[in-house]
Amino acid sequence: FFGILKSEFLYLKEFEDIEHFKQELEQYIDYYNHTRIKTKLKGMSPIQYRTHASKAV
């Protein structure tokens, strides 16, 4: 996670101050968990995958 966070978020942006960084980080984590699809998770986001897995049980 941290390697992806650095390559997709930290190295690509410039932040005005620590509050701006925190706000952008929250938005990135929300994107990562709810929107970003992963091939390892069968093309689903982490939240979709967890929901799908819990329904299968």
mmJSON file of the N, C-alpha and C atoms, coordinates in Angstrom:
{"data_MODEL":{"atom_site":{
"group_PDB":["ATOM","ATOM","ATOM","ATOM","ATOM","ATOM","ATOM","ATOM","ATOM","ATOM","ATOM","ATOM","ATOM","ATOM","ATOM","ATOM","ATOM","ATOM","ATOM","ATOM","ATOM","ATOM","ATOM","ATOM","ATOM","ATOM","ATOM","ATOM","ATOM","ATOM","ATOM","ATOM","ATOM","ATOM","ATOM","ATOM","ATOM","ATOM","ATOM","ATOM","ATOM","ATOM","ATOM","ATOM","ATOM","ATOM","ATOM","ATOM","ATOM","ATOM","ATOM","ATOM","ATOM","ATOM","ATOM","ATOM","ATOM","ATOM","ATOM","ATOM","ATOM","ATOM","ATOM","ATOM","ATOM","ATOM","ATOM","ATOM","ATOM","ATOM","ATOM","ATOM","ATOM","ATOM","ATOM","ATOM","ATOM","ATOM","ATOM","ATOM","ATOM","ATOM","ATOM","ATOM","ATOM","ATOM","ATOM","ATOM","ATOM","ATOM","ATOM","ATOM","ATOM","ATOM","ATOM","ATOM","ATOM","ATOM","ATOM","ATOM","ATOM","ATOM","ATOM","ATOM","ATOM","ATOM","ATOM","ATOM","ATOM","ATOM","ATOM","ATOM","ATOM","ATOM","ATOM","ATOM","ATOM","ATOM","ATOM","ATOM","ATOM","ATOM","ATOM","ATOM","ATOM","ATOM","ATOM","ATOM","ATOM","ATOM","ATOM","ATOM","ATOM","ATOM","ATOM","ATOM","ATOM","ATOM","ATOM","ATOM","ATOM","ATOM","ATOM","ATOM","ATOM","ATOM","ATOM","ATOM","ATOM","ATOM","ATOM","ATOM","ATOM","ATOM","ATOM","ATOM","ATOM","ATOM","ATOM","ATOM","ATOM","ATOM","ATOM","ATOM","ATOM","ATOM","ATOM","ATOM","ATOM","ATOM","ATOM"],
"id":[1,2,3,4,5,6,7,8,9,10,11,12,13,14,15,16,17,18,19,20,21,22,23,24,25,26,27,28,29,30,31,32,33,34,35,36,37,38,39,40,41,42,43,44,45,46,47,48,49,50,51,52,53,54,55,56,57,58,59,60,61,62,63,64,65,66,67,68,69,70,71,72,73,74,75,76,77,78,79,80,81,82,83,84,85,86,87,88,89,90,91,92,93,94,95,96,97,98,99,100,101,102,103,104,105,106,107,108,109,110,111,112,113,114,115,116,117,118,119,120,121,122,123,124,125,126,127,128,129,130,131,132,133,134,135,136,137,138,139,140,141,142,143,144,145,146,147,148,149,150,151,152,153,154,155,156,157,158,159,160,161,162,163,164,165,166,167,168,169,170,171],
"type_symbol":["N","C","C","N","C","C","N","C","C","N","C","C","N","C","C","N","C","C","N","C","C","N","C","C","N","C","C","N","C","C","N","C","C","N","C","C","N","C","C","N","C","C","N","C","C","N","C","C","N","C","C","N","C","C","N","C","C","N","C","C","N","C","C","N","C","C","N","C","C","N","C","C","N","C","C","N","C","C","N","C","C","N","C","C","N","C","C","N","C","C","N","C","C","N","C","C","N","C","C","N","C","C","N","C","C","N","C","C","N","C","C","N","C","C","N","C","C","N","C","C","N","C","C","N","C","C","N","C","C","N","C","C","N","C","C","N","C","C","N","C","C","N","C","C","N","C","C","N","C","C","N","C","C","N","C","C","N","C","C","N","C","C","N","C","C","N","C","C","N","C","C"],
"label_atom_id":["N","CA","C","N","CA","C","N","CA","C","N","CA","C","N","CA","C","N","CA","C","N","CA","C","N","CA","C","N","CA","C","N","CA","C","N","CA","C","N","CA","C","N","CA","C","N","CA","C","N","CA","C","N","CA","C","N","CA","C","N","CA","C","N","CA","C","N","CA","C","N","CA","C","N","CA","C","N","CA","C","N","CA","C","N","CA","C","N","CA","C","N","CA","C","N","CA","C","N","CA","C","N","CA","C","N","CA","C","N","CA","C","N","CA","C","N","CA","C","N","CA","C","N","CA","C","N","CA","C","N","CA","C","N","CA","C","N","CA","C","N","CA","C","N","CA","C","N","CA","C","N","CA","C","N","CA","C","N","CA","C","N","CA","C","N","CA","C","N","CA","C","N","CA","C","N","CA","C","N","CA","C","N","CA","C","N","CA","C","N","CA","C","N","CA","C","N","CA","C"],
"label_alt_id":[null,null,null,null,null,null,null,null,null,null,null,null,null,null,null,null,null,null,null,null,null,null,null,null,null,null,null,null,null,null,null,null,null,null,null,null,null,null,null,null,null,null,null,null,null,null,null,null,null,null,null,null,null,null,null,null,null,null,null,null,null,null,null,null,null,null,null,null,null,null,null,null,null,null,null,null,null,null,null,null,null,null,null,null,null,null,null,null,null,null,null,null,null,null,null,null,null,null,null,null,null,null,null,null,null,null,null,null,null,null,null,null,null,null,null,null,null,null,null,null,null,null,null,null,null,null,null,null,null,null,null,null,null,null,null,null,null,null,null,null,null,null,null,null,null,null,null,null,null,null,null,null,null,null,null,null,null,null,null,null,null,null,null,null,null,null,null,null,null,null,null],
"label_comp_id":["PHE","PHE","PHE","PHE","PHE","PHE","GLY","GLY","GLY","ILE","ILE","ILE","LEU","LEU","LEU","LYS","LYS","LYS","SER","SER","SER","GLU","GLU","GLU","PHE","PHE","PHE","LEU","LEU","LEU","TYR","TYR","TYR","LEU","LEU","LEU","LYS","LYS","LYS","GLU","GLU","GLU","PHE","PHE","PHE","GLU","GLU","GLU","ASP","ASP","ASP","ILE","ILE","ILE","GLU","GLU","GLU","HIS","HIS","HIS","PHE","PHE","PHE","LYS","LYS","LYS","GLN","GLN","GLN","GLU","GLU","GLU","LEU","LEU","LEU","GLU","GLU","GLU","GLN","GLN","GLN","TYR","TYR","TYR","ILE","ILE","ILE","ASP","ASP","ASP","TYR","TYR","TYR","TYR","TYR","TYR","ASN","ASN","ASN","HIS","HIS","HIS","THR","THR","THR","ARG","ARG","ARG","ILE","ILE","ILE","LYS","LYS","LYS","THR","THR","THR","LYS","LYS","LYS","LEU","LEU","LEU","LYS","LYS","LYS","GLY","GLY","GLY","MET","MET","MET","SER","SER","SER","PRO","PRO","PRO","ILE","ILE","ILE","GLN","GLN","GLN","TYR","TYR","TYR","ARG","ARG","ARG","THR","THR","THR","HIS","HIS","HIS","ALA","ALA","ALA","SER","SER","SER","LYS","LYS","LYS","ALA","ALA","ALA","VAL","VAL","VAL"],
"label_asym_id":["A","A","A","A","A","A","A","A","A","A","A","A","A","A","A","A","A","A","A","A","A","A","A","A","A","A","A","A","A","A","A","A","A","A","A","A","A","A","A","A","A","A","A","A","A","A","A","A","A","A","A","A","A","A","A","A","A","A","A","A","A","A","A","A","A","A","A","A","A","A","A","A","A","A","A","A","A","A","A","A","A","A","A","A","A","A","A","A","A","A","A","A","A","A","A","A","A","A","A","A","A","A","A","A","A","A","A","A","A","A","A","A","A","A","A","A","A","A","A","A","A","A","A","A","A","A","A","A","A","A","A","A","A","A","A","A","A","A","A","A","A","A","A","A","A","A","A","A","A","A","A","A","A","A","A","A","A","A","A","A","A","A","A","A","A","A","A","A","A","A","A"],
"label_entity_id":["1","1","1","1","1","1","1","1","1","1","1","1","1","1","1","1","1","1","1","1","1","1","1","1","1","1","1","1","1","1","1","1","1","1","1","1","1","1","1","1","1","1","1","1","1","1","1","1","1","1","1","1","1","1","1","1","1","1","1","1","1","1","1","1","1","1","1","1","1","1","1","1","1","1","1","1","1","1","1","1","1","1","1","1","1","1","1","1","1","1","1","1","1","1","1","1","1","1","1","1","1","1","1","1","1","1","1","1","1","1","1","1","1","1","1","1","1","1","1","1","1","1","1","1","1","1","1","1","1","1","1","1","1","1","1","1","1","1","1","1","1","1","1","1","1","1","1","1","1","1","1","1","1","1","1","1","1","1","1","1","1","1","1","1","1","1","1","1","1","1","1"],
"label_seq_id":[1,1,1,2,2,2,3,3,3,4,4,4,5,5,5,6,6,6,7,7,7,8,8,8,9,9,9,10,10,10,11,11,11,12,12,12,13,13,13,14,14,14,15,15,15,16,16,16,17,17,17,18,18,18,19,19,19,20,20,20,21,21,21,22,22,22,23,23,23,24,24,24,25,25,25,26,26,26,27,27,27,28,28,28,29,29,29,30,30,30,31,31,31,32,32,32,33,33,33,34,34,34,35,35,35,36,36,36,37,37,37,38,38,38,39,39,39,40,40,40,41,41,41,42,42,42,43,43,43,44,44,44,45,45,45,46,46,46,47,47,47,48,48,48,49,49,49,50,50,50,51,51,51,52,52,52,53,53,53,54,54,54,55,55,55,56,56,56,57,57,57],
"pdbx_PDB_ins_code":[null,null,null,null,null,null,null,null,null,null,null,null,null,null,null,null,null,null,null,null,null,null,null,null,null,null,null,null,null,null,null,null,null,null,null,null,null,null,null,null,null,null,null,null,null,null,null,null,null,null,null,null,null,null,null,null,null,null,null,null,null,null,null,null,null,null,null,null,null,null,null,null,null,null,null,null,null,null,null,null,null,null,null,null,null,null,null,null,null,null,null,null,null,null,null,null,null,null,null,null,null,null,null,null,null,null,null,null,null,null,null,null,null,null,null,null,null,null,null,null,null,null,null,null,null,null,null,null,null,null,null,null,null,null,null,null,null,null,null,null,null,null,null,null,null,null,null,null,null,null,null,null,null,null,null,null,null,null,null,null,null,null,null,null,null,null,null,null,null,null,null],
"Cartn_x":[0.824,0.0,0.862,1.889,2.664,3.459,3.939,4.629,3.69,2.484,1.47,1.079,0.901,0.555,1.6,2.852,3.91,3.94,3.839,3.955,2.72,1.534,0.303,-0.129,0.351,-0.15,0.963,1.864,2.839,3.784,4.315,5.299,4.674,3.375,2.722,2.109,2.046,1.367,2.299,1.926,2.58,1.515,1.88,0.918,1.273,0.232,0.418,0.846,0.228,0.538,0.072,0.237,-0.094,-1.603,-2.418,-3.87,-4.292,-3.683,-3.972,-3.549,-2.386,-1.916,-2.901,-3.371,-4.322,-5.612,-6.109,-7.346,-7.165,-6.071,-5.806,-5.582,-4.928,-4.69,-6.002,-6.919,-8.23,-8.958,-8.892,-9.543,-8.898,-7.568,-6.883,-7.243,-7.295,-7.639,-9.065,-9.977,-11.35,-11.369,-10.636,-10.532,-9.94,-8.879,-8.2,-9.142,-9.923,-10.798,-12.096,-12.624,-13.95,-13.978,-13.002,-13.066,-11.993,-10.777,-9.631,-9.779,-9.76,-9.892,-8.515,-8.472,-7.225,-7.444,-6.509,-6.632,-6.524,-5.744,-5.628,-6.95,-7.82,-9.124,-10.226,-9.871,-10.822,-11.52,-10.783,-11.328,-12.239,-12.175,-13.025,-12.164,-12.809,-12.125,-12.047,-11.196,-11.121,-12.46,-13.244,-14.551,-15.497,-15.533,-16.384,-15.98,-14.691,-14.195,-14.6,-14.43,-14.812,-16.308,-17.101,-18.545,-18.939,-18.324,-18.597,-18.198,-17.042,-16.556,-17.449,-17.949,-18.798,-20.174,-20.651,-21.92,-21.799,-20.599,-20.38,-20.339,-20.066,-19.948,-21.258],
"Cartn_y":[-1.204,0.0,1.26,1.295,2.524,2.844,1.828,2.068,2.659,2.128,2.65,4.064,4.284,5.611,6.635,6.303,7.239,7.489,6.43,6.608,7.252,6.981,7.537,8.853,9.136,10.314,11.277,10.842,11.739,12.372,11.592,12.117,12.957,12.874,13.578,14.919,15.22,16.431,17.322,18.575,19.522,20.041,20.199,20.582,21.951,22.738,24.087,24.072,23.189,23.074,21.704,21.458,20.144,19.865,20.882,20.692,20.293,20.906,20.553,19.109,18.722,17.349,16.366,16.651,15.754,15.607,16.704,16.691,15.838,16.055,15.283,13.803,13.511,12.129,11.411,12.059,11.469,11.159,12.079,11.859,10.697,10.585,9.484,8.15,8.076,6.823,6.415,7.378,7.073,6.542,7.187,6.716,5.305,5.082,3.786,2.671,2.913,1.879,1.692,2.75,2.657,2.659,3.245,3.439,2.671,2.707,2.127,0.617,0.097,-1.347,-1.995,-3.229,-3.982,-5.309,-5.688,-6.957,-8.138,-7.991,-9.069,-9.334,-8.351,-8.491,-8.715,-9.32,-9.662,-8.437,-7.347,-6.142,-5.341,-5.579,-4.85,-3.965,-2.991,-2.183,-3.003,-2.62,-3.384,-3.501,-2.438,-2.493,-3.434,-3.34,-4.23,-5.684,-5.943,-7.303,-7.859,-7.083,-7.527,-7.783,-6.9,-7.086,-8.331,-8.542,-9.717,-10.993,-10.97,-12.155,-12.477,-11.469,-11.739,-12.265,-11.888,-12.415,-13.874,-14.261,-15.617,-16.62,-16.174,-17.068,-17.384],
"Cartn_z":[0.0,0.0,0.0,0.833,0.961,-0.299,-1.003,-2.268,-3.301,-3.375,-4.3,-3.894,-2.606,-2.102,-2.523,-2.369,-2.738,-4.241,-5.043,-6.491,-7.12,-6.594,-7.181,-6.557,-5.364,-4.656,-4.258,-3.448,-2.833,-3.846,-4.772,-5.713,-6.826,-7.011,-8.111,-7.727,-6.434,-5.991,-5.186,-5.135,-4.236,-3.284,-2.034,-1.009,-0.44,-0.2,0.319,1.785,2.572,3.988,4.477,5.756,6.304,6.243,6.407,6.324,4.914,3.927,2.535,2.275,2.788,2.651,3.279,4.489,5.168,4.372,3.849,3.059,1.801,1.097,-0.121,0.191,1.305,1.705,1.998,2.695,2.956,1.65,0.699,-0.589,-1.333,-1.272,-1.946,-1.317,0.006,0.677,0.332,0.274,-0.136,-1.567,-2.459,-3.849,-3.892,-3.145,-3.148,-2.692,-1.673,-1.119,-1.888,-2.482,-3.087,-4.611,-5.26,-6.707,-7.465,-6.987,-7.706,-7.809,-9.039,-9.224,-9.247,-8.79,-8.763,-9.479,-10.315,-11.027,-10.071,-9.01,-8.019,-7.317,-7.285,-6.638,-7.667,-8.771,-9.842,-10.411,-10.551,-11.164,-10.261,-8.959,-8.016,-7.124,-6.515,-5.509,-4.218,-3.269,-2.019,-1.288,-1.246,-0.575,-1.314,-2.645,-3.43,-3.219,-3.173,-3.007,-1.638,-0.598,0.751,0.838,0.247,0.257,-0.501,-1.659,-2.479,-1.739,-1.082,-0.369,0.814,1.515,2.677,2.254,1.077,0.587,0.146,-0.297,-0.777,0.362,1.566,2.719,3.304],
"occupancy":[1.0,1.0,1.0,1.0,1.0,1.0,1.0,1.0,1.0,1.0,1.0,1.0,1.0,1.0,1.0,1.0,1.0,1.0,1.0,1.0,1.0,1.0,1.0,1.0,1.0,1.0,1.0,1.0,1.0,1.0,1.0,1.0,1.0,1.0,1.0,1.0,1.0,1.0,1.0,1.0,1.0,1.0,1.0,1.0,1.0,1.0,1.0,1.0,1.0,1.0,1.0,1.0,1.0,1.0,1.0,1.0,1.0,1.0,1.0,1.0,1.0,1.0,1.0,1.0,1.0,1.0,1.0,1.0,1.0,1.0,1.0,1.0,1.0,1.0,1.0,1.0,1.0,1.0,1.0,1.0,1.0,1.0,1.0,1.0,1.0,1.0,1.0,1.0,1.0,1.0,1.0,1.0,1.0,1.0,1.0,1.0,1.0,1.0,1.0,1.0,1.0,1.0,1.0,1.0,1.0,1.0,1.0,1.0,1.0,1.0,1.0,1.0,1.0,1.0,1.0,1.0,1.0,1.0,1.0,1.0,1.0,1.0,1.0,1.0,1.0,1.0,1.0,1.0,1.0,1.0,1.0,1.0,1.0,1.0,1.0,1.0,1.0,1.0,1.0,1.0,1.0,1.0,1.0,1.0,1.0,1.0,1.0,1.0,1.0,1.0,1.0,1.0,1.0,1.0,1.0,1.0,1.0,1.0,1.0,1.0,1.0,1.0,1.0,1.0,1.0,1.0,1.0,1.0,1.0,1.0,1.0],
"B_iso_or_equiv":[0.0,0.0,0.0,0.0,0.0,0.0,0.0,0.0,0.0,0.0,0.0,0.0,0.0,0.0,0.0,0.0,0.0,0.0,0.0,0.0,0.0,0.0,0.0,0.0,0.0,0.0,0.0,0.0,0.0,0.0,0.0,0.0,0.0,0.0,0.0,0.0,0.0,0.0,0.0,0.0,0.0,0.0,0.0,0.0,0.0,0.0,0.0,0.0,0.0,0.0,0.0,0.0,0.0,0.0,0.0,0.0,0.0,0.0,0.0,0.0,0.0,0.0,0.0,0.0,0.0,0.0,0.0,0.0,0.0,0.0,0.0,0.0,0.0,0.0,0.0,0.0,0.0,0.0,0.0,0.0,0.0,0.0,0.0,0.0,0.0,0.0,0.0,0.0,0.0,0.0,0.0,0.0,0.0,0.0,0.0,0.0,0.0,0.0,0.0,0.0,0.0,0.0,0.0,0.0,0.0,0.0,0.0,0.0,0.0,0.0,0.0,0.0,0.0,0.0,0.0,0.0,0.0,0.0,0.0,0.0,0.0,0.0,0.0,0.0,0.0,0.0,0.0,0.0,0.0,0.0,0.0,0.0,0.0,0.0,0.0,0.0,0.0,0.0,0.0,0.0,0.0,0.0,0.0,0.0,0.0,0.0,0.0,0.0,0.0,0.0,0.0,0.0,0.0,0.0,0.0,0.0,0.0,0.0,0.0,0.0,0.0,0.0,0.0,0.0,0.0,0.0,0.0,0.0,0.0,0.0,0.0],
"pdbx_formal_charge":[null,null,null,null,null,null,null,null,null,null,null,null,null,null,null,null,null,null,null,null,null,null,null,null,null,null,null,null,null,null,null,null,null,null,null,null,null,null,null,null,null,null,null,null,null,null,null,null,null,null,null,null,null,null,null,null,null,null,null,null,null,null,null,null,null,null,null,null,null,null,null,null,null,null,null,null,null,null,null,null,null,null,null,null,null,null,null,null,null,null,null,null,null,null,null,null,null,null,null,null,null,null,null,null,null,null,null,null,null,null,null,null,null,null,null,null,null,null,null,null,null,null,null,null,null,null,null,null,null,null,null,null,null,null,null,null,null,null,null,null,null,null,null,null,null,null,null,null,null,null,null,null,null,null,null,null,null,null,null,null,null,null,null,null,null,null,null,null,null,null,null],
"auth_seq_id":[1,1,1,2,2,2,3,3,3,4,4,4,5,5,5,6,6,6,7,7,7,8,8,8,9,9,9,10,10,10,11,11,11,12,12,12,13,13,13,14,14,14,15,15,15,16,16,16,17,17,17,18,18,18,19,19,19,20,20,20,21,21,21,22,22,22,23,23,23,24,24,24,25,25,25,26,26,26,27,27,27,28,28,28,29,29,29,30,30,30,31,31,31,32,32,32,33,33,33,34,34,34,35,35,35,36,36,36,37,37,37,38,38,38,39,39,39,40,40,40,41,41,41,42,42,42,43,43,43,44,44,44,45,45,45,46,46,46,47,47,47,48,48,48,49,49,49,50,50,50,51,51,51,52,52,52,53,53,53,54,54,54,55,55,55,56,56,56,57,57,57],
"auth_comp_id":["PHE","PHE","PHE","PHE","PHE","PHE","GLY","GLY","GLY","ILE","ILE","ILE","LEU","LEU","LEU","LYS","LYS","LYS","SER","SER","SER","GLU","GLU","GLU","PHE","PHE","PHE","LEU","LEU","LEU","TYR","TYR","TYR","LEU","LEU","LEU","LYS","LYS","LYS","GLU","GLU","GLU","PHE","PHE","PHE","GLU","GLU","GLU","ASP","ASP","ASP","ILE","ILE","ILE","GLU","GLU","GLU","HIS","HIS","HIS","PHE","PHE","PHE","LYS","LYS","LYS","GLN","GLN","GLN","GLU","GLU","GLU","LEU","LEU","LEU","GLU","GLU","GLU","GLN","GLN","GLN","TYR","TYR","TYR","ILE","ILE","ILE","ASP","ASP","ASP","TYR","TYR","TYR","TYR","TYR","TYR","ASN","ASN","ASN","HIS","HIS","HIS","THR","THR","THR","ARG","ARG","ARG","ILE","ILE","ILE","LYS","LYS","LYS","THR","THR","THR","LYS","LYS","LYS","LEU","LEU","LEU","LYS","LYS","LYS","GLY","GLY","GLY","MET","MET","MET","SER","SER","SER","PRO","PRO","PRO","ILE","ILE","ILE","GLN","GLN","GLN","TYR","TYR","TYR","ARG","ARG","ARG","THR","THR","THR","HIS","HIS","HIS","ALA","ALA","ALA","SER","SER","SER","LYS","LYS","LYS","ALA","ALA","ALA","VAL","VAL","VAL"],
"auth_asym_id":["A","A","A","A","A","A","A","A","A","A","A","A","A","A","A","A","A","A","A","A","A","A","A","A","A","A","A","A","A","A","A","A","A","A","A","A","A","A","A","A","A","A","A","A","A","A","A","A","A","A","A","A","A","A","A","A","A","A","A","A","A","A","A","A","A","A","A","A","A","A","A","A","A","A","A","A","A","A","A","A","A","A","A","A","A","A","A","A","A","A","A","A","A","A","A","A","A","A","A","A","A","A","A","A","A","A","A","A","A","A","A","A","A","A","A","A","A","A","A","A","A","A","A","A","A","A","A","A","A","A","A","A","A","A","A","A","A","A","A","A","A","A","A","A","A","A","A","A","A","A","A","A","A","A","A","A","A","A","A","A","A","A","A","A","A","A","A","A","A","A","A"],
"auth_atom_id":["N","CA","C","N","CA","C","N","CA","C","N","CA","C","N","CA","C","N","CA","C","N","CA","C","N","CA","C","N","CA","C","N","CA","C","N","CA","C","N","CA","C","N","CA","C","N","CA","C","N","CA","C","N","CA","C","N","CA","C","N","CA","C","N","CA","C","N","CA","C","N","CA","C","N","CA","C","N","CA","C","N","CA","C","N","CA","C","N","CA","C","N","CA","C","N","CA","C","N","CA","C","N","CA","C","N","CA","C","N","CA","C","N","CA","C","N","CA","C","N","CA","C","N","CA","C","N","CA","C","N","CA","C","N","CA","C","N","CA","C","N","CA","C","N","CA","C","N","CA","C","N","CA","C","N","CA","C","N","CA","C","N","CA","C","N","CA","C","N","CA","C","N","CA","C","N","CA","C","N","CA","C","N","CA","C","N","CA","C","N","CA","C","N","CA","C","N","CA","C"],
"pdbx_PDB_model_num":[1,1,1,1,1,1,1,1,1,1,1,1,1,1,1,1,1,1,1,1,1,1,1,1,1,1,1,1,1,1,1,1,1,1,1,1,1,1,1,1,1,1,1,1,1,1,1,1,1,1,1,1,1,1,1,1,1,1,1,1,1,1,1,1,1,1,1,1,1,1,1,1,1,1,1,1,1,1,1,1,1,1,1,1,1,1,1,1,1,1,1,1,1,1,1,1,1,1,1,1,1,1,1,1,1,1,1,1,1,1,1,1,1,1,1,1,1,1,1,1,1,1,1,1,1,1,1,1,1,1,1,1,1,1,1,1,1,1,1,1,1,1,1,1,1,1,1,1,1,1,1,1,1,1,1,1,1,1,1,1,1,1,1,1,1,1,1,1,1,1,1]
}}}
